[in-house]
Amino acid sequence: MSPRRRDTEGTAAARAERRAELLATAAEVFAAKGYAATTVRQVADAAGILGGSLYYHFDSKESMVDEILSTFLNEMWAAYDRVLAAGLGARETVEAIVVESFRSIDRHRAAVVVYQNESRHLAATSERFAYLLDSHRRFERMWMSLLERGVREGAFRADLDLPLVYRFVRDTVWVAASWYRHGGRLAADDIAKQYLAMVLEGIQA
């Protein structure tokens, strides 16, 4: 490899790393202040750069939130698809999906908060974000299919209202993004195990 090519690749890697750092900063600011209320200048200030320098990496605030959300969802669905393709029983699949959900929160906590707070508004105001509602519908279909299969397999109770179960599990898991902190007392997998114990076994002694 020529020195010139090494320099180019090194520069490209440095730019990609810097871009990822800026997106992580933007996600934290959007999560804390709200997307609509956040200015490009505020993101730049949080990143320690001039406002105009941010446009070297992104053409707009919309592009930043788009990449933040699409990266989170693409990684989440890739993990889910691996679980769904593993051929596990319904209960084991649910357990693995919950674990992967907490891993997503661990990797993308701020993006999860932004998704929860902003996805419906973004999808309603720009065709660019239609994929957010598509993901929401896909998520609900996945969970309802798993719960229905679990009832057929005898893994889950047949007397429960499955749409209500879906909403309970969804909200119980994903609201954790509001308080979860990477490097806290419990790792993401350990929290998932505790949640699964409470959801599947209850807390009664």
BATITOR-843788 format. One record per residue: residue in three letters; x, z, y of N, C-alpha, C in turn. Coordinates in steps of 0.05 Angstrom, whole numbers, padded with zeros to 5 digits, always signed. Layout:
N
ALAXZYXZYXZY...
END
This chain:
205
MET+00017+00000-00024+00000+00000+00000+00018+00000+00025SER+00011-00017+00044+00027-00019+00068+00023+00005+00086PRO+00043+00013+00103+00040+00035+00121+00016+00031+00140ARG+00011+00006+00148-00011+00001+00166-00038+00007+00153ARG-00040+00000+00127-00065+00006+00113-00069+00036+00110ARG-00047+00050+00103-00049+00079+00101-00058+00092+00127ASP-00047+00082+00149-00055+00093+00175-00084+00088+00180THR-00094+00064+00173-00122+00057+00178-00140+00074+00161GLU-00133+00078+00136-00149+00095+00118-00149+00124+00127GLY-00125+00133+00136-00123+00160+00145-00141+00164+00170THR-00140+00145+00188-00157+00147+00212-00187+00147+00204ALA-00194+00129+00186-00222+00128+00177-00231+00154+00165ALA-00214+00166+00149-00220+00192+00136-00223+00214+00157ALA-00206+00213+00177-00207+00233+00199-00233+00230+00215ARG-00240+00205+00220-00265+00200+00234-00290+00209+00219ALA-00289+00203+00193-00312+00212+00176-00314+00242+00175GLU-00291+00256+00174-00291+00285+00174-00301+00296+00200ARG-00292+00284+00222-00302+00293+00248-00331+00287+00252ARG-00341+00265+00242-00369+00258+00243-00386+00279+00228ALA-00376+00287+00204-00390+00307+00189-00391+00334+00203GLU-00369+00341+00216-00368+00366+00232-00388+00365+00255LEU-00390+00343+00268-00408+00340+00291-00437+00341+00281LEU-00443+00329+00258-00470+00330+00247-00478+00359+00240ALA-00458+00373+00228-00464+00401+00221-00470+00418+00245THR-00455+00413+00267-00460+00427+00292-00487+00420+00303ALA-00493+00394+00303-00519+00384+00314-00542+00396+00298ALA-00539+00398+00271-00560+00409+00255-00566+00438+00262GLU-00544+00454+00267-00548+00482+00274-00562+00484+00301VAL-00555+00467+00320-00567+00468+00347-00597+00460+00345PHE-00602+00438+00330-00630+00429+00326-00647+00451+00313ALA-00635+00464+00293-00649+00485+00279-00655+00509+00297ALA-00636+00516+00314-00639+00539+00331-00657+00534+00355LYS-00655+00511+00367-00669+00505+00393-00693+00487+00389GLY-00694+00473+00367-00715+00453+00364-00704+00426+00372TYR-00711+00405+00357-00700+00378+00362-00708+00368+00390ALA-00734+00370+00397-00743+00359+00422-00731+00373+00446ALA-00726+00399+00443-00715+00415+00466-00685+00413+00469THR-00672+00401+00449-00643+00399+00450-00634+00374+00463THR-00614+00376+00481-00602+00353+00494-00576+00345+00480VAL-00568+00321+00484-00542+00312+00474-00520+00329+00486ARG-00523+00336+00511-00503+00353+00524-00500+00380+00510GLN-00522+00392+00501-00521+00417+00487-00506+00415+00461VAL-00511+00393+00447-00497+00388+00421-00467+00385+00427ALA-00460+00370+00448-00432+00366+00455-00419+00392+00462ASP-00433+00408+00478-00422+00434+00486-00417+00452+00462ALA-00436+00452+00443-00432+00468+00419-00408+00458+00402ALA-00403+00432+00404-00381+00420+00389-00355+00422+00404GLY-00356+00430+00429-00332+00433+00445-00321+00406+00455ILE-00339+00387+00460-00329+00361+00470-00347+00353+00494LEU-00338+00332+00508-00354+00322+00530-00378+00307+00520GLY-00400+00307+00535-00424+00294+00527-00420+00265+00520GLY-00404+00250+00536-00400+00222+00531-00384+00217+00505SER-00368+00236+00497-00351+00233+00473-00369+00232+00448LEU-00392+00245+00449-00410+00245+00426-00419+00216+00420TYR-00422+00200+00440-00432+00173+00436-00411+00155+00423TYR-00387+00165+00421-00366+00150+00405-00374+00150+00376HIS-00388+00171+00367-00395+00174+00339-00424+00166+00333PHE-00442+00171+00352-00471+00167+00348-00483+00153+00373ASP-00501+00135+00368-00513+00121+00391-00536+00136+00404SER-00546+00157+00391-00568+00172+00402-00572+00198+00387LYS-00588+00215+00400-00596+00240+00387-00613+00234+00362GLU-00629+00213+00364-00646+00205+00341-00629+00197+00317SER-00607+00184+00322-00589+00176+00300-00577+00200+00286MET-00571+00221+00302-00560+00245+00291-00579+00259+00272VAL-00604+00263+00282-00623+00277+00265-00631+00260+00241ASP-00631+00234+00244-00636+00216+00221-00615+00220+00199GLU-00590+00220+00207-00569+00223+00187-00569+00251+00175ILE-00575+00271+00191-00576+00298+00181-00597+00300+00159LEU-00621+00290+00165-00644+00293+00146-00641+00274+00122SER-00632+00250+00126-00629+00231+00103-00608+00240+00084THR-00586+00251+00095-00564+00261+00077-00574+00284+00060PHE-00588+00303+00073-00600+00326+00058-00619+00316+00036LEU-00637+00299+00043-00657+00290+00024-00645+00273+00001ASN-00626+00255+00008-00613+00239-00012-00599+00256-00033GLU-00584+00276-00023-00570+00294-00042-00590+00310-00058MET-00611+00320-00046-00631+00336-00060-00644+00319-00082TRP-00652+00295-00076-00665+00278-00096-00646+00269-00118ALA-00621+00265-00111-00601+00258-00132-00599+00281-00152ALA-00599+00306-00142-00597+00329-00160-00623+00332-00176TYR-00646+00328-00163-00671+00330-00178-00673+00308-00199ASP-00665+00284-00193-00666+00262-00213-00649+00268-00237ARG-00626+00281-00233-00609+00288-00256-00624+00308-00274VAL-00638+00327-00262-00653+00347-00277-00676+00333-00292LEU-00691+00316-00278-00714+00303-00290-00706+00285-00313ALA-00682+00274-00312-00672+00255-00333-00660+00270-00357ALA-00658+00296-00355-00644+00311-00376-00661+00316-00401GLY-00687+00310-00399-00704+00314-00423-00711+00342-00430LEU-00711+00360-00410-00717+00388-00415-00747+00393-00417GLY-00755+00416-00429-00782+00424-00428-00791+00430-00400ALA-00818+00432-00396-00828+00436-00369-00817+00462-00356ARG-00817+00484-00371-00807+00509-00359-00778+00507-00352GLU-00762+00496-00370-00733+00493-00364-00729+00474-00341THR-00745+00453-00338-00743+00435-00316-00749+00449-00290VAL-00771+00464-00289-00778+00480-00266-00755+00498-00258GLU-00744+00512-00277-00722+00530-00271-00698+00515-00259ALA-00691+00492-00270-00669+00477-00260-00675+00466-00232ILE-00700+00458-00227-00707+00447-00201-00705+00469-00180VAL-00713+00493-00187-00711+00515-00168-00682+00522-00162VAL-00665+00521-00182-00636+00525-00178-00625+00504-00159GLU-00632+00479-00164-00622+00457-00147-00633+00460-00118SER-00657+00470-00116-00668+00474-00089-00652+00494-00073PHE-00645+00516-00086-00628+00536-00072-00600+00526-00066ARG-00590+00509-00084-00564+00497-00078-00566+00478-00054SER-00588+00464-00051-00593+00448-00028-00594+00464-00002ILE-00608+00487-00004-00608+00505+00019-00580+00515+00026ASP-00565+00521+00006-00537+00531+00010-00521+00509+00024ARG-00523+00484+00016-00507+00463+00028-00518+00453+00055HIS-00545+00454+00058-00558+00441+00081-00578+00460+00095ARG-00572+00485+00098-00591+00504+00108-00603+00495+00135ALA-00587+00487+00154-00597+00479+00180-00614+00454+00177ALA-00606+00435+00161-00622+00411+00157-00649+00417+00145VAL-00650+00436+00127-00676+00445+00115-00694+00456+00137VAL-00683+00472+00154-00699+00483+00176-00710+00461+00194VAL-00692+00442+00201-00701+00420+00217-00722+00404+00203TYR-00719+00399+00178-00739+00384+00162-00766+00399+00163GLN-00765+00425+00158-00790+00440+00158-00804+00440+00186ASN-00789+00442+00207-00800+00444+00234-00807+00417+00247GLU-00792+00396+00239-00793+00372+00255-00803+00347+00240SER-00805+00348+00213-00809+00323+00198-00836+00310+00204ARG-00857+00325+00206-00883+00313+00212-00884+00300+00239HIS-00872+00314+00259-00872+00302+00286-00855+00277+00287LEU-00832+00278+00274-00814+00255+00275-00827+00231+00261ALA-00840+00236+00238-00853+00214+00223-00877+00203+00238ALA-00890+00220+00254-00913+00211+00269-00906+00195+00294THR-00881+00198+00304-00873+00186+00329-00855+00162+00325SER-00844+00158+00301-00825+00136+00297-00826+00126+00268GLU-00829+00100+00265-00829+00088+00238-00802+00093+00224ARG-00782+00098+00239-00755+00103+00228-00756+00127+00209PHE-00774+00146+00214-00775+00170+00198-00798+00171+00178ALA-00808+00148+00171-00830+00147+00151-00821+00158+00124TYR-00795+00156+00119-00785+00166+00093-00788+00196+00090LEU-00792+00211+00112-00796+00239+00110-00823+00246+00097LEU-00844+00232+00105-00870+00236+00092-00869+00225+00063ASP-00855+00204+00059-00852+00193+00031-00840+00214+00013SER-00819+00227+00024-00806+00248+00008-00825+00271+00002HIS-00840+00279+00023-00859+00301+00019-00879+00294-00003ARG-00890+00270-00003-00909+00262-00023-00896+00261-00051ARG-00872+00251-00052-00858+00249-00077-00853+00277-00088PHE-00846+00296-00071-00841+00323-00078-00866+00336-00091GLU-00888+00332-00078-00913+00343-00088-00921+00330-00115ARG-00917+00304-00118-00923+00291-00143-00905+00302-00165MET-00880+00306-00159-00862+00317-00180-00870+00344-00189TRP-00877+00362-00170-00884+00389-00177-00911+00390-00192MET-00931+00375-00183-00956+00375-00197-00953+00364-00225SER-00937+00344-00229-00932+00333-00256-00919+00353-00274LEU-00899+00368-00263-00886+00388-00278-00905+00411-00286LEU-00921+00420-00268-00940+00442-00274-00960+00433-00294GLU-00971+00409-00291-00991+00399-00311-00978+00396-00338ARG-00953+00387-00339-00940+00384-00365-00935+00412-00377GLY-00928+00431-00360-00924+00458-00370-00949+00470-00382VAL-00972+00465-00370-00997+00474-00382-01002+00461-00409ARG-00997+00435-00411-01001+00420-00436-00982+00431-00458GLU-00958+00438-00450-00938+00448-00469-00942+00478-00476GLY-00961+00491-00462-00966+00519-00467-00946+00537-00453ALA-00930+00526-00435-00910+00542-00421-00922+00557-00398PHE-00943+00546-00385-00955+00558-00362-00985+00564-00367ARG-00996+00583-00354-01024+00591-00357-01042+00568-00348ALA-01064+00565-00364-01083+00543-00358-01104+00552-00339ASP-01106+00579-00333-01128+00588-00316-01121+00589-00287LEU-01096+00581-00279-01088+00582-00252-01094+00555-00238ASP-01099+00557-00212-01104+00533-00195-01076+00520-00189LEU-01071+00497-00201-01044+00486-00199-01036+00478-00171PRO-01054+00466-00154-01046+00460-00127-01037+00486-00112LEU-01051+00508-00118-01044+00533-00105-01016+00543-00115VAL-01012+00540-00141-00986+00548-00153-00964+00531-00140TYR-00969+00505-00137-00949+00488-00124-00942+00498-00096ARG-00963+00503-00080-00957+00512-00053-00943+00539-00052PHE-00950+00557-00070-00937+00583-00071-00908+00580-00078VAL-00901+00565-00099-00873+00562-00106-00858+00547-00085ARG-00869+00525-00074-00856+00510-00053-00849+00528-00029ASP-00869+00543-00019-00865+00559+00005-00846+00582-00001THR-00849+00594-00024-00832+00617-00032-00803+00609-00032VAL-00797+00586-00043-00769+00578-00046-00758+00569-00019TRP-00772+00550-00005-00760+00537+00018-00760+00554+00043VAL-00777+00574+00044-00776+00592+00068-00750+00608+00068ALA-00736+00608+00046-00711+00623+00045-00690+00611+00064ALA-00694+00586+00072-00675+00574+00091-00675+00589+00118SER-00697+00603+00124-00699+00617+00150-00681+00642+00150TRP-00673+00652+00127-00656+00676+00126-00631+00673+00110TYR-00629+00653+00093-00606+00650+00076-00581+00644+00092ARG-00558+00656+00084-00533+00651+00096-00512+00647+00074HIS-00497+00625+00077-00476+00619+00058-00456+00642+00057GLY-00447+00650+00034-00428+00672+00031-00440+00699+00034GLY-00467+00701+00031-00480+00727+00033-00477+00743+00008ARG-00492+00765+00006-00490+00783-00016-00495+00770-00043LEU-00514+00752-00044-00519+00737-00069-00514+00708-00065ALA-00502+00695-00085-00498+00666-00085-00525+00652-00089ALA-00526+00627-00083-00550+00611-00085-00562+00612-00113ASP-00545+00609-00134-00555+00609-00161-00566+00636-00169ASP-00554+00658-00159-00564+00685-00165-00591+00690-00152ILE-00595+00680-00127-00621+00682-00114-00641+00667-00130ALA-00634+00643-00139-00653+00626-00154-00662+00641-00179LYS-00643+00654-00193-00650+00669-00217-00669+00692-00211GLN-00665+00706-00189-00683+00728-00181-00711+00717-00174TYR-00712+00695-00160-00738+00682-00153-00752+00674-00179LEU-00738+00661-00197-00750+00652-00222-00761+00676-00238ALA-00746+00698-00238-00755+00721-00253-00781+00732-00241MET-00783+00732-00214-00807+00742-00201-00831+00723-00205VAL-00825+00697-00203-00847+00677-00205-00857+00675-00234LEU-00838+00674-00253-00846+00669-00281-00851+00694-00297GLU-00839+00716-00289-00843+00741-00305-00858+00763-00289GLY-00859+00760-00262-00872+00781-00246-00853+00804-00240ILE-00863+00823-00224-00846+00846-00217-00857+00872-00230GLN-00878+00870-00245-00889+00894-00258-00871+00902-00281ALA-00865+00927-00283-00847+00937-00304-00861+00935-00332
END
